[in-house]
Amino acid sequence: MTDTDNKYAGNPDLPEVNSNDEAMSAEQDASVTVEPETETAPGVQEASDRAVRSETDRREKDSGFGENSPHTGSFPEEHSDNNPDERSSEPDAPAAVSSPSAAPVYRWSFEEQLATDLKAEKKKRRNGTLIYAIIVTVLFAVCFVILGVLLITGYSPSTGGDGTVRTVFVKKGYDSDSGALSIPEIAEKCTPFTVGVSVTLPGGSGVGTGIIMSADGYIATNYHVIDDAQKIKVILCDSTQFTAEFIGGDELSDLALLKIDPGSYKLTVAEFGDSDSVIVGEDVVAIGNPAGLDYAGTVTSGIISAINRDVKIYDSNGLVKKRMTLLQTSANLNPGNSGGPLINQLGQVIGINTMKLAEDYEGMGFAIPSNGAVTILSEIKEKGSYSGSAVAEKGVSLGVTCMDVEAGKDYTLDEAGTSVTAGATGAYIISVGSGVSAEGYLKVGDIITKIDGKRVETTEEIRSILFRHHVGDTVELNVFRNGTEITVKIPLK
């Protein structure tokens, strides 16, 4: 017998609940099934209802869904056993088994919570949309500001930091519709204006290449091709020969101008292109007479390897004789190509070949840019000479002969056995040339210890510093003279 049975035992107003009923109730609780048509006495039914309400209140309290629960929901209106005014005076009775239709129906409602959640979700979406709109607006504003700055400052991707415009895209026009030629077509077009230049020298002869510049017979070539020549001949591609006259030249830029009298012969004149528009990687063709007239009209091809290449030419003493700004090409150049044309894909002369790196190097040839060459040759035609520096400038030097010395050591100066004890470490001046930069500033016996504030101990260190200077610059030297160090400023020429 259960506690409930003991509690209500002996109550005359309640019918007796036997053990079968008790077993039935346990079985119904375990299987969660009830008999739908069980008849119950009125008193038992009323007690049962109170027991159900009491159990419901207990479960609400345990589960958190009671009167003070935060969850949204509602029960059917019932009298609470907790209200003393509504509590029955009759003693509690054990819960009786009743049909499902007799039990109260509970309906849970989350409509208020769902509405709250929907409002929160809509607010979140509105906030997200607003943030996205702000970000996009800011980005657009930044882009417009940058664009405005670029337009105001005139910046261009093809403009360098120094304001000079550089070519960054391959030029238009190098296709089948723009006049671009194949190598055979270039050879056919350009060979007629490429000539051989044969010279007679005091000790022998030499051969170079030239370019016909005008129909009346002006021929361009390199200065070193005709230097010291006693006689000059020009040989056309069909082997026709003319005696040439030397009009003038510029040794510094390595250009010379010749003149022939073609008479009734109709010369093919070269077309000169714009060397400033040349780009690295552009295809080029060279035509010339490598190894002599036996190989006249040799055609080689390559690319522009570099533009504005600073090339230094040294004298026999290892001093910089001059500097030239040249086009570098991979087209094969050899002795005999000097003075010949470097040609672009349109059949235009963009350079006059002048030299190559020899001794263990291949594919490193150099040409004088056509723009500078035409300027120089035009002035030579008018004046017979050129004194500017369109493509080259003279190398600077002090014009002294030095010997490296170390303080306190004895040195022999000449074959006569003249000796001297060095008073300082540096470059001891043995001689000073005539008409040189150092004339009037330095003396024999001076020891150069510093140049431009940098200590020097060898002649080579002095040369390396002078490499960075140009004609017209002034250098400052510290010189040890007669036991005292003095400062001398020398204009370079």
DAVEN-V985392 format. One record per pair of residues at least 24 apart in sequence whose C-alpha atoms are under 8 Angstrom apart, sorted by the first residue. I is the first residue (numbers start at 0). J is the second residue. Records with the same first field share a line. If there is no record, write none. Layout:
# DAVEN-V985392
I->J, J
This chain:
# DAVEN-V985392
3->92, 93
4->93
7->91, 92, 93
12->42
13->42, 43, 92
14->43
24->95, 96
33->96, 97, 98, 99
34->96, 97, 98
35->97, 98, 99, 100
36->97, 98
37->96, 97, 98
38->97
39->95, 97
43->92, 93, 94, 95
44->95
46->91, 92, 93, 94, 95
47->92, 93, 94, 95
48->94
49->80, 91
50->91, 92, 93, 94
51->94
52->79, 80
53->79, 80
70->109, 112
71->108, 109, 110, 111, 112
72->106, 107, 108, 109
73->106, 107, 108
74->105, 106, 107
75->103, 104, 105, 106
166->276, 278
169->278
173->344
178->345
179->344, 345, 346
180->344, 345, 346
181->344
182->284, 300, 344
185->284, 344, 345, 346
186->286, 298
188->346
189->269, 346
190->236, 286, 296
191->235, 236, 267
192->235, 236, 266, 267, 268, 269
193->235, 236, 286, 287, 296, 339, 340
194->233, 234, 235, 236, 287, 339
195->233, 234, 235, 236, 287, 288, 292, 295
196->224, 231, 232, 233, 234
197->231, 232, 233, 234
198->224, 225, 228, 229, 230, 231, 232
199->228, 229, 230, 231
200->227, 228, 229, 230
201->227, 228, 229
206->288, 291, 292, 335
207->287, 288, 289, 291, 334, 335, 336, 337, 338, 339
208->287, 288, 335, 336, 337, 338, 339
209->337, 338, 339, 340
210->269, 338, 339, 340
211->266, 267, 268, 269
212->268, 269
213->266, 268, 269
214->265, 266, 267, 268
215->259, 260, 261, 266
216->258, 259, 260, 261, 266
217->256, 257, 258, 259
218->256, 257, 258, 259
219->254, 255, 256, 257, 338, 376
220->254, 255, 256, 257, 337, 338, 339, 351
221->253, 254, 255, 337, 338, 353
222->248, 249, 250, 253, 254, 255
223->250, 253, 254
224->337, 338
225->255
233->259
236->295, 296
246->379, 380, 383
247->379, 380, 383, 384
248->376, 379, 383, 384, 385
249->384, 385, 386
251->321, 391, 392, 393
252->323, 388, 389, 390, 391, 392
253->353
254->372, 375, 376
255->376
256->376, 379, 380
269->347, 348
270->346, 347, 348
271->347, 348, 349, 369
272->347, 348, 349, 369, 370
273->349, 369, 370
274->349, 350, 368, 369, 370
275->368, 370
277->303, 306, 349
278->303, 305, 306
279->303, 304, 305, 306
280->304
281->343
282->343, 344
283->328, 330, 341, 342, 343, 344
284->330, 341, 342, 343, 344
285->330, 331, 332, 339, 340, 341, 342
286->336, 339, 340, 341
287->335, 336, 337, 339, 340
288->335, 336
289->332, 333, 334, 335, 336
290->333, 334, 335
291->335
299->330, 331, 332
300->329, 330, 331
301->328, 329, 330, 331
302->328, 329, 330
303->327, 328, 329
304->328, 329
318->394, 396, 462
319->394, 395, 396, 466
320->393, 394, 395
321->391, 392, 393, 394, 395
322->391, 392, 393, 394
323->390, 391, 392
324->367, 390, 391
325->365, 366, 367, 368, 390
326->350, 365, 366, 367, 368
327->363, 364, 365, 366
328->362, 363, 364, 365, 366
329->362, 363, 364
330->362, 363, 364
331->361, 362, 363, 364
332->362, 364
341->366
392->470
393->470
394->466, 469, 470
395->465, 466, 468, 469, 470, 491, 492
396->435, 436, 462, 465, 491, 492
397->435, 436, 437, 491
398->431, 432, 433, 435, 436, 437, 438
399->428, 429, 430, 431, 432, 437
400->428, 429, 430, 431
401->426, 427, 428, 429, 430, 458
402->426, 427, 428, 429, 457, 458
403->427, 456, 457, 458
404->456, 457
422->479, 482
423->448, 479
424->448, 456
425->455, 456, 457, 458
426->455, 456, 457, 458
435->492
436->489, 490, 491, 492
437->489
440->487, 488, 489
444->480
445->478, 479, 480
446->478, 479, 480
447->476, 477, 478, 479
448->476, 477, 478, 479
449->476, 477, 478
450->474, 475, 476, 477
451->475, 476
452->476, 477
